[in-house]
Amino acid sequence: QVHLVESGGGLVQPGGSLRLSCAASGNIFSSSVTGWFRQAPGKQRELVARITNHDYTNYGESVLGRFTISRDSAKNIVYLQMNSLKPEDTAIYYCNAVLLSATPDFEPGEFWGQGTQVTVSL
C-alpha cells in the first residue's frame, strides 16, 4: 500500500503563497498519475492539479495560472505551489496517486493522503 503524507498547509492572507508537499512511501512516479484535490465545507471534492508519469499536467479551471504542480522523483515528493491565493481556495487539500502498473513494492491502485488544511483569510 502506498502511503502519502501531505504537509505545508496553514493560514495565509489573500494574495499570499503556500507550497504543499506530498511525500510518497516509495518510488511510484514513473508508474502513476499523482495530483492534488481539495474539498471545501459543503462542497464536493474537486481536482486542483495532476501530473502524469510522462509529465503531462492539467489543472482545475479555478486555479489555472495561479497554481503549479511539480515533482521530485529522486525524493518521491510532489509539490503544489499556490500563488495569488483567494478566500475561495480555503479547503482541505488531499494528495492522490493512481498507480497504473505494479512496481517492485506496490500493486496498482488508487491512494489518498490524510489531507492538509489551507485557510485563506485576513
Helices and strands as residue ranges (DSSP letters): E 4-7, E 10-12, E 18-24, G 29-31, E 32-39, E 46-51, E 57-59, G 61-63, E 67-72, E 77-82, G 87-89, E 91-99, E 109-112, E 116-120
